[in-house]
Amino acid sequence: MAVYNASELTLILSDIIKENITVEAWDWLQTQTNGINNSGISTTFGLLPRKTGKAQIQVSSGQQGLINASKLDLTYNNWTADRLSRVWLLTQYREEDQDKYFRTIENLFSAAEMNEQVALYSTLPFLSYPQLWVKRCAEGIRSNIGIVLEAIMYHNPYPAENLPEPAWNQMVLKAFFTDKQVNKIYGLDDRANSELARILIDYARERHAAGRDINSMLWYLVEKFVTEQQLNNMKQGHF
């Protein structure tokens, strides 16, 4: 699993944000984070798009190199300024009272519209008290909103590092079922397991019976748990 310094990464994000929003917006954002509390963060979180805009951000090769050095398979080039700024904002929120911290973040989730959900799920790797968000992450996997699912699945280390096996397996199956880019899921090799292989074989059998294509990534996740002959037979439709 990943070994990274979240504080170092947030400094990199600061540089990216500064280069992708106006000076006025950055000054405002910094002002909002000074002594931020549970009520202030909710207001700032909601106002952010009006201040930062929603343009797609650009990440320099040097900045991407620093991100890569953090040991995380992260990419921000297709993110919008408000999404990245919201993630950065939440990394600035500190609260020693665990219950209070949980209530504050959970209230944001409960009231979030689609784009706010995307930002919140993108922030999961950086939130304090990681185990508090397992249930919330598992609930997010049941979403039918594509960009919300992608925020949880794509280049996000939180599920691989924190979800129990049943929830992890559900997420991977959901990725296949909804035609997501499975190769973008962080931790596929580390979290491969025999039960997931069984579930995916059942899914492949159903796809074959319906005359539908089977994503090649499915065989990649299954091959560790079957013989070469069994794998070849299944690829030919002999289950």
C-alpha positions as CSV (number, residue, x, y, z in Angstrom):
1,M,0.0,0.0,0.0
2,A,1.0,3.6,-0.4
3,V,3.4,5.4,1.9
4,Y,3.0,9.1,1.5
5,N,3.2,12.4,3.4
6,A,-0.2,14.1,3.1
7,S,1.2,17.4,4.4
8,E,3.8,17.5,1.6
9,L,1.1,16.6,-1.0
10,T,-1.1,19.5,0.1
11,L,1.8,21.9,-0.4
12,I,2.0,20.7,-4.0
13,L,-1.7,21.1,-4.4
14,S,-1.4,24.7,-3.1
15,D,1.1,25.5,-5.9
16,I,-1.2,23.9,-8.5
17,I,-4.2,25.9,-7.3
18,K,-2.4,29.2,-7.1
19,E,-1.4,28.7,-10.8
20,N,-4.9,27.9,-11.9
21,I,-7.1,30.5,-10.1
22,T,-6.9,34.3,-9.8
23,V,-4.7,36.0,-7.2
24,E,-7.9,37.4,-5.6
25,A,-9.5,33.9,-5.4
26,W,-6.3,32.5,-3.8
27,D,-6.1,35.3,-1.3
28,W,-9.8,34.7,-0.4
29,L,-9.2,31.0,0.0
30,Q,-6.3,31.5,2.3
31,T,-8.3,34.0,4.4
32,Q,-11.1,31.4,4.7
33,T,-8.8,28.7,6.1
34,N,-7.3,30.9,8.8
35,G,-8.7,29.4,12.0
36,I,-11.4,27.6,10.0
37,N,-14.1,25.9,12.1
38,N,-17.0,23.6,11.5
39,S,-19.4,26.3,10.5
40,G,-16.9,28.2,8.4
41,I,-15.9,25.2,6.4
42,S,-19.4,24.5,5.3
43,T,-19.9,28.1,4.0
44,T,-16.6,28.2,2.2
45,F,-17.1,24.7,0.7
46,G,-20.4,25.9,-0.8
47,L,-19.0,29.2,-2.1
48,L,-15.8,27.9,-3.7
49,P,-17.0,27.5,-7.3
50,R,-18.1,31.1,-7.4
51,K,-14.7,32.2,-6.3
52,T,-12.3,29.8,-8.1
53,G,-14.4,29.1,-11.2
54,K,-14.8,25.7,-12.8
55,A,-12.1,25.7,-15.5
56,Q,-10.1,22.5,-16.0
57,I,-6.8,22.9,-14.3
58,Q,-3.3,22.4,-15.8
59,V,-0.6,20.5,-13.9
60,S,3.0,21.1,-15.0
61,S,5.4,18.2,-15.5
62,G,7.4,19.3,-12.5
63,Q,4.3,19.3,-10.3
64,Q,3.3,15.9,-11.6
65,G,6.8,14.6,-10.8
66,L,6.4,15.8,-7.2
67,I,3.0,14.1,-7.0
68,N,4.5,10.9,-8.3
69,A,7.3,11.1,-5.7
70,S,4.6,11.1,-3.0
71,K,4.0,7.4,-3.9
72,L,0.5,7.9,-4.9
73,D,-0.9,7.1,-8.4
74,L,-2.7,10.5,-8.6
75,T,-3.5,12.7,-11.5
76,Y,-5.3,16.0,-11.4
77,N,-5.1,17.2,-15.0
78,N,-8.8,16.4,-15.7
79,W,-10.0,18.1,-12.5
80,T,-11.6,21.5,-12.3
81,A,-10.4,24.3,-10.1
82,D,-13.3,24.2,-7.7
83,R,-12.9,20.4,-7.2
84,L,-9.2,20.7,-6.3
85,S,-9.7,23.7,-4.2
86,R,-12.4,22.0,-2.2
87,V,-10.1,19.0,-1.6
88,W,-7.3,21.4,-0.5
89,L,-9.8,23.3,1.8
90,L,-10.7,20.1,3.6
91,T,-7.1,19.2,4.1
92,Q,-6.7,22.5,6.1
93,Y,-9.4,21.6,8.5
94,R,-8.1,20.3,11.8
95,E,-10.1,19.1,14.8
96,E,-8.8,17.1,17.7
97,D,-12.4,16.2,18.8
98,Q,-13.0,13.1,16.6
99,D,-16.8,13.2,17.0
100,K,-16.9,16.9,16.1
101,Y,-14.7,16.3,13.1
102,F,-16.9,13.4,11.9
103,R,-20.1,15.4,12.3
104,T,-18.7,18.3,10.3
105,I,-17.5,16.3,7.3
106,E,-20.6,14.0,7.4
107,N,-22.8,17.0,7.3
108,L,-21.1,18.1,4.1
109,F,-21.7,14.7,2.6
110,S,-25.3,14.7,3.7
111,A,-26.1,18.1,2.0
112,A,-23.8,17.6,-1.0
113,E,-25.0,18.0,-4.6
114,M,-23.3,16.0,-7.4
115,N,-20.1,18.1,-7.8
116,E,-19.7,18.5,-4.1
117,Q,-19.9,14.7,-3.7
118,V,-17.2,14.3,-6.3
119,A,-14.9,16.6,-4.3
120,L,-15.7,15.0,-1.0
121,Y,-15.0,11.5,-2.2
122,S,-11.8,12.7,-3.8
123,T,-10.8,14.0,-0.4
124,L,-11.1,10.6,1.4
125,P,-7.4,9.8,1.3
126,F,-6.6,13.0,3.1
127,L,-9.3,13.1,5.8
128,S,-8.3,12.6,9.4
129,Y,-9.5,9.4,11.2
130,P,-9.6,7.2,8.0
131,Q,-11.7,4.4,9.5
132,L,-14.6,6.8,10.1
133,W,-15.2,7.0,6.4
134,V,-15.5,3.3,5.5
135,K,-19.2,3.3,5.6
136,R,-19.5,6.5,3.7
137,C,-17.2,5.2,1.0
138,A,-19.2,1.9,0.8
139,E,-22.4,3.9,0.4
140,G,-20.8,6.0,-2.4
141,I,-20.1,2.8,-4.3
142,R,-23.9,2.3,-4.6
143,S,-24.3,5.6,-6.4
144,N,-25.6,5.6,-9.9
145,I,-23.9,8.9,-10.7
146,G,-20.9,8.1,-13.0
147,I,-18.6,11.0,-12.0
148,V,-19.2,10.2,-8.3
149,L,-18.2,6.6,-8.9
150,E,-15.1,7.7,-10.8
151,A,-14.1,9.9,-7.9
152,I,-14.1,6.9,-5.6
153,M,-12.6,4.4,-8.1
154,Y,-10.1,6.3,-10.2
155,H,-6.6,6.9,-8.7
156,N,-8.1,7.0,-5.2
157,P,-6.1,5.0,-2.6
158,Y,-8.7,5.2,0.1
159,P,-10.8,2.1,-1.0
160,A,-7.8,-0.1,-1.4
161,E,-6.3,0.9,2.0
162,N,-9.5,0.9,4.1
163,L,-12.4,-1.0,2.6
164,P,-13.1,-4.5,4.0
165,E,-13.0,-7.3,1.3
166,P,-16.8,-7.5,0.6
167,A,-17.0,-3.7,0.0
168,W,-13.9,-3.8,-2.1
169,N,-15.2,-6.6,-4.2
170,Q,-18.5,-4.8,-4.7
171,M,-16.6,-1.8,-6.0
172,V,-14.6,-3.7,-8.5
173,L,-17.6,-5.5,-9.8
174,K,-19.5,-2.2,-10.0
175,A,-16.7,-0.9,-12.1
176,F,-17.0,-3.7,-14.6
177,F,-20.8,-3.5,-14.5
178,T,-20.9,0.2,-15.3
179,D,-18.1,0.0,-17.9
180,K,-15.6,2.1,-15.9
181,Q,-11.9,2.0,-16.7
182,V,-10.9,-0.7,-14.3
183,N,-7.2,-0.2,-14.8
184,K,-7.5,3.2,-13.0
185,I,-8.5,1.6,-9.8
186,Y,-5.7,1.9,-7.2
187,G,-4.5,-1.3,-5.5
188,L,-6.0,-3.9,-7.9
189,D,-3.0,-6.2,-7.5
190,D,-2.7,-5.8,-3.7
191,R,-6.4,-6.4,-3.1
192,A,-6.9,-9.3,-5.6
193,N,-8.6,-12.2,-3.8
194,S,-10.2,-15.6,-4.5
195,E,-13.8,-14.4,-3.7
196,L,-13.5,-11.5,-6.1
197,A,-12.3,-14.0,-8.8
198,R,-15.3,-16.2,-8.1
199,I,-17.7,-13.2,-8.4
200,L,-16.0,-12.1,-11.6
201,I,-16.2,-15.5,-13.2
202,D,-19.9,-15.6,-12.5
203,Y,-20.2,-12.2,-14.1
204,A,-18.2,-13.3,-17.1
205,R,-20.4,-16.4,-17.5
206,E,-23.5,-14.1,-17.6
207,R,-21.9,-11.8,-20.1
208,H,-21.0,-14.7,-22.3
209,A,-24.4,-16.2,-22.1
210,A,-25.9,-12.8,-23.2
211,G,-23.5,-12.6,-26.1
212,R,-21.7,-9.5,-24.6
213,D,-18.0,-8.7,-24.7
214,I,-15.9,-9.3,-21.6
215,N,-13.4,-6.7,-20.4
216,S,-9.9,-8.1,-20.6
217,M,-9.1,-6.7,-17.2
218,L,-11.5,-9.3,-15.8
219,W,-9.2,-12.1,-16.9
220,Y,-6.2,-10.3,-15.4
221,L,-7.9,-10.3,-12.0
222,V,-9.0,-13.9,-12.3
223,E,-5.8,-15.5,-13.6
224,K,-4.1,-15.6,-10.3
225,F,-6.7,-17.9,-8.9
226,V,-7.3,-20.5,-11.7
227,T,-5.1,-22.7,-13.8
228,E,-3.9,-21.7,-17.2
229,Q,-6.1,-24.3,-18.7
230,Q,-9.2,-23.1,-16.8
231,L,-8.5,-19.5,-17.9
232,N,-8.1,-20.5,-21.5
233,N,-11.4,-22.5,-21.4
234,M,-13.3,-19.6,-19.9
235,K,-11.9,-17.2,-22.5
236,Q,-13.4,-19.5,-25.1
237,G,-16.7,-19.6,-23.3
238,H,-16.4,-22.9,-21.6
239,F,-17.3,-22.2,-18.0
